[in-house]
């Protein structure tokens, strides 16, 4: 068992080098265009939805992914070996060695990137569900007929496992983009929630990442005040704190963000990772 003490200086250094962010927003609000705020030479976009038309002039590298199997392989190359993985399973040493031998150019490319932009986790869950429906767990052992509950359970486990593996990627800041969906209940109450296949992955995601940020449209209301107006608002803002006045999903584990921040991921990351002054 390889146990070791992590000193305060090491911990601070690691905290400054990486973070994990879930960025949610309604369709069309401009989530993908946040790529333009990130350093192109340091960023790799994992494109799961063929959605880079809005940033076709962005100078960074991207990897198109259309199958969940490929998403698993990319996550393995980004995050490396999970020492707790099943020796014959995903993210094991055997899995990583096989991929590294088959794709040496991709290994070198990913090693040079410090930011991974996953666009989007909404499409990731859709790909995962299509994959899960083909697996033995998605069929009844007694009748051989499709088992929807089994497929959803497998999808959730594998998606959560992939996202956790990315969370642990050494030296990588991982930004996971997803659609924010407006939901109205039977009593007319409006809430906002991540749009993902099934409920388990959406419920567990906030506990996996360091930061949950919602992007939406706002209108100015008096000096320094903002009103959430997703239909007619003209200014985009990032909502960063839990219990915010707008009822949008958010979490700030760093404790350094305001309730809302300008729509600039590079500036947001700098604020999150700023080194505290030494006493």
C-alpha positions as CSV (number, residue, x, y, z in Angstrom):
1,X,0.0,0.0,0.0
2,X,1.6,3.3,-1.2
3,X,0.5,5.8,1.4
4,X,2.3,9.2,1.7
5,X,1.9,12.5,3.4
6,X,1.0,15.5,1.2
7,X,2.5,18.7,2.6
8,X,0.6,22.0,2.8
9,X,2.9,23.4,0.1
10,X,2.3,20.5,-2.2
11,X,-1.4,20.7,-1.7
12,X,-1.5,24.5,-2.5
13,X,0.6,23.9,-5.6
14,X,-1.7,21.2,-6.9
15,X,-4.8,23.3,-6.1
16,X,-3.3,26.1,-8.2
17,X,-2.6,23.8,-11.2
18,X,-6.1,22.3,-11.7
19,X,-9.8,22.4,-11.0
20,X,-13.0,20.8,-12.3
21,X,-15.9,22.8,-13.5
22,X,-19.4,21.9,-14.6
23,X,-20.8,24.7,-16.8
24,X,-24.5,24.6,-17.5
25,X,-26.6,26.9,-19.6
26,X,-29.8,26.9,-21.8
27,X,-29.4,26.0,-25.4
28,X,-27.9,28.8,-27.5
29,X,-26.7,30.9,-24.5
30,X,-23.1,30.6,-25.7
31,X,-21.5,27.9,-23.6
32,X,-19.3,26.6,-26.4
33,X,-18.1,30.1,-27.3
34,X,-16.4,30.2,-23.9
35,X,-13.6,28.2,-25.7
36,X,-12.5,31.6,-27.1
37,X,-11.7,32.8,-23.6
38,X,-9.3,29.9,-22.9
39,X,-5.7,29.7,-24.1
40,X,-6.0,27.8,-27.4
41,X,-2.5,26.3,-27.2
42,X,-3.3,24.8,-23.7
43,X,-6.8,23.6,-24.4
44,X,-8.2,20.4,-26.0
45,X,-11.9,20.2,-26.8
46,X,-13.6,16.8,-26.6
47,X,-16.4,17.4,-29.1
48,X,-19.3,15.0,-28.4
49,X,-22.0,16.9,-30.2
50,X,-20.4,18.2,-33.5
51,X,-21.2,21.6,-32.1
52,X,-18.1,23.7,-32.9
53,X,-19.6,25.7,-35.7
54,X,-20.0,28.7,-33.4
55,X,-16.2,28.7,-32.8
56,X,-14.9,27.5,-36.1
57,X,-12.3,30.2,-36.0
58,X,-11.0,29.0,-32.6
59,X,-7.3,28.0,-33.0
60,X,-7.2,25.2,-30.5
61,X,-7.3,21.4,-31.1
62,X,-10.4,19.2,-30.8
63,X,-11.2,15.5,-30.9
64,X,-14.6,14.5,-32.3
65,X,-16.3,11.7,-30.4
66,X,-19.4,9.9,-31.6
67,X,-19.4,6.7,-29.5
68,X,-19.2,6.1,-25.8
69,X,-16.5,3.5,-26.3
70,X,-14.3,6.3,-27.7
71,X,-15.2,8.7,-24.9
72,X,-14.0,6.0,-22.4
73,X,-10.7,5.7,-24.3
74,X,-10.1,9.4,-24.4
75,X,-10.9,9.7,-20.7
76,X,-8.3,6.9,-20.0
77,X,-5.6,8.8,-22.0
78,X,-6.4,12.0,-20.3
79,X,-6.6,10.6,-16.7
80,X,-4.0,7.9,-17.0
81,X,-4.1,4.7,-14.9
82,X,-6.6,4.3,-12.0
83,X,-4.8,2.1,-9.5
84,X,-8.1,1.0,-8.1
85,X,-9.5,-0.2,-11.4
86,X,-10.3,-3.8,-12.2
87,X,-7.1,-5.2,-13.9
88,X,-9.1,-6.0,-17.0
89,X,-11.6,-3.1,-16.9
90,X,-11.7,0.5,-18.0
91,X,-8.9,2.8,-16.8
92,X,-6.7,-0.1,-15.8
93,X,-3.0,-0.3,-16.6
94,X,-3.7,-2.7,-19.4
95,X,-6.4,-0.4,-20.8
96,X,-4.0,2.6,-20.8
97,X,-1.0,0.7,-22.1
98,X,-3.1,-0.7,-25.0
99,X,-4.3,2.8,-26.0
100,X,-0.9,4.5,-25.5
101,X,0.7,1.9,-27.8
102,X,-2.0,2.3,-30.5
103,X,-2.2,6.2,-30.3
104,X,1.3,7.6,-29.4
105,X,0.6,10.9,-31.2
106,X,-2.6,11.4,-29.2
107,X,-0.8,10.7,-26.0
108,X,1.8,13.4,-26.8
109,X,-1.0,15.9,-27.8
110,X,-2.9,15.4,-24.6
111,X,0.2,15.6,-22.5
112,X,0.8,19.1,-23.8
113,X,-2.7,20.3,-22.8
114,X,-3.6,21.6,-19.3
115,X,-7.3,22.3,-20.0
116,X,-9.9,19.7,-21.2
117,X,-13.2,21.2,-22.4
118,X,-15.8,18.4,-22.6
119,X,-18.7,19.5,-24.8
120,X,-21.1,18.2,-23.7
121,X,-22.0,15.9,-20.8
122,X,-25.6,16.0,-22.0
123,X,-24.5,14.3,-25.2
124,X,-22.1,12.0,-23.3
125,X,-25.1,10.6,-21.4
126,X,-27.0,10.1,-24.6
127,X,-24.0,8.2,-26.2
128,X,-23.7,6.2,-22.9
129,X,-27.3,5.2,-23.0
130,X,-27.1,4.0,-26.6
131,X,-24.0,2.0,-25.6
132,X,-25.7,0.6,-22.4
133,X,-28.7,-0.7,-24.4
134,X,-26.3,-3.1,-26.3
135,X,-24.7,-4.6,-23.1
136,X,-25.7,-7.8,-21.4
137,X,-26.8,-5.9,-18.3
138,X,-29.6,-4.3,-20.4
139,X,-31.4,-7.6,-21.0
140,X,-33.3,-9.7,-18.6
141,X,-31.5,-12.9,-17.6
142,X,-34.8,-14.8,-17.4
143,X,-36.6,-13.6,-20.6
144,X,-33.8,-12.1,-22.7
145,X,-35.9,-9.0,-23.3
146,X,-34.6,-5.5,-22.9
147,X,-34.4,-4.3,-19.3
148,X,-34.6,-0.5,-19.2
149,X,-33.8,-0.2,-15.6
150,X,-30.6,-2.3,-16.1
151,X,-29.6,0.0,-19.0
152,X,-30.1,3.2,-17.0
153,X,-28.2,1.8,-14.1
154,X,-25.3,0.7,-16.2
155,X,-25.3,4.1,-18.0
156,X,-25.2,6.0,-14.8
157,X,-22.4,3.9,-13.3
158,X,-20.2,4.2,-16.3
159,X,-20.8,8.0,-16.9
160,X,-20.0,8.7,-13.2
161,X,-16.9,6.5,-13.4
162,X,-15.7,8.4,-16.5
163,X,-16.3,11.9,-14.9
164,X,-14.6,10.8,-11.7
165,X,-11.6,9.6,-13.7
166,X,-11.4,13.0,-15.5
167,X,-11.6,14.7,-12.1
168,X,-8.5,12.9,-10.9
169,X,-6.5,13.7,-14.1
170,X,-3.1,15.0,-12.8
171,X,-2.4,18.6,-13.7
172,X,-5.6,19.0,-15.9
173,X,-8.3,21.5,-15.4
174,X,-11.5,19.8,-16.7
175,X,-14.5,21.9,-17.9
176,X,-17.7,19.8,-18.4
177,X,-20.4,21.6,-20.4
178,X,-24.0,20.7,-20.3
179,X,-27.5,21.9,-21.1
180,X,-29.6,23.7,-18.4
181,X,-33.2,22.8,-18.7
182,X,-36.2,24.8,-17.5
183,X,-38.7,22.6,-15.7
184,X,-42.2,23.6,-14.6
185,X,-44.0,21.3,-12.1
186,X,-47.7,20.6,-11.8
187,X,-48.1,23.7,-9.5
188,X,-46.5,26.1,-11.9
189,X,-43.2,26.3,-10.0
190,X,-40.2,26.8,-12.2
191,X,-36.8,25.2,-11.5
192,X,-33.6,24.7,-13.5
193,X,-31.7,21.5,-13.7
194,X,-29.0,19.8,-15.8
195,X,-30.3,18.0,-18.9
196,X,-28.9,14.4,-18.8
197,X,-30.2,10.9,-19.5
198,X,-31.5,9.4,-16.2
199,X,-31.4,11.2,-12.9
200,X,-28.5,9.5,-11.0
201,X,-25.6,11.1,-13.0
202,X,-27.2,14.5,-12.8
203,X,-27.6,14.2,-9.0
204,X,-24.1,13.0,-8.4
205,X,-22.3,15.4,-10.7
206,X,-22.2,18.4,-8.3
207,X,-20.4,16.2,-5.8
208,X,-17.8,15.2,-8.3
209,X,-16.7,18.7,-9.5
210,X,-15.1,21.6,-7.6
211,X,-17.3,24.2,-9.2
212,X,-20.8,24.3,-10.6
213,X,-21.5,27.4,-12.8
214,X,-24.7,28.3,-14.6
215,X,-24.6,30.7,-17.6
216,X,-27.7,32.6,-18.5
217,X,-29.1,35.9,-19.7
218,X,-29.6,38.8,-17.4
219,X,-30.9,42.4,-17.4
220,X,-29.4,45.2,-15.4
221,X,-31.7,46.4,-12.5
222,X,-30.4,49.4,-10.7
223,X,-26.7,50.0,-9.8
224,X,-24.8,46.7,-9.6
225,X,-28.0,44.6,-9.5
226,X,-28.9,41.8,-12.0
227,X,-32.3,40.3,-12.9
228,X,-32.4,36.8,-14.4
229,X,-34.3,37.2,-17.7
230,X,-33.6,34.1,-19.9
231,X,-36.1,35.3,-22.6
232,X,-35.3,39.0,-23.0
233,X,-32.0,39.5,-21.2
234,X,-29.1,40.9,-23.2
235,X,-26.1,40.3,-20.9
236,X,-24.6,36.9,-20.2
237,X,-23.4,36.2,-16.6
238,X,-22.0,33.2,-14.8
239,X,-23.8,32.3,-11.6
240,X,-21.3,30.8,-9.2
241,X,-22.7,30.5,-5.7
242,X,-25.1,28.0,-4.1
243,X,-28.3,29.5,-2.7
244,X,-28.1,32.3,-5.3
245,X,-31.0,34.7,-5.8
246,X,-31.8,33.3,-9.2
247,X,-32.5,29.6,-8.3
248,X,-29.8,28.4,-10.7
249,X,-27.5,25.4,-10.0
250,X,-24.1,26.6,-8.6
251,X,-21.4,25.7,-6.2
252,X,-18.1,27.4,-5.3
253,X,-15.7,25.1,-3.5
254,X,-12.9,27.7,-3.8
255,X,-14.9,30.4,-1.8
256,X,-13.4,33.1,-4.1
257,X,-16.2,33.8,-6.5
258,X,-19.0,36.4,-6.4
259,X,-22.6,35.4,-6.8
260,X,-22.2,36.3,-10.5
261,X,-19.1,36.7,-12.6
262,X,-18.4,38.0,-16.2
263,X,-18.7,35.3,-18.9
264,X,-15.0,34.7,-19.2
265,X,-13.8,31.2,-18.2
266,X,-10.1,32.2,-18.3
267,X,-10.7,35.0,-15.8
268,X,-12.8,32.7,-13.7
269,X,-10.1,30.0,-13.5
270,X,-7.5,32.6,-12.6
271,X,-9.7,33.9,-9.7
272,X,-10.4,30.3,-8.5
273,X,-6.8,29.3,-8.6
274,X,-5.1,32.5,-7.3
275,X,-2.5,31.6,-4.6
276,X,-3.4,33.0,-1.2
277,X,-1.0,35.4,0.4
278,X,1.4,33.8,2.9
279,X,1.2,34.9,6.5
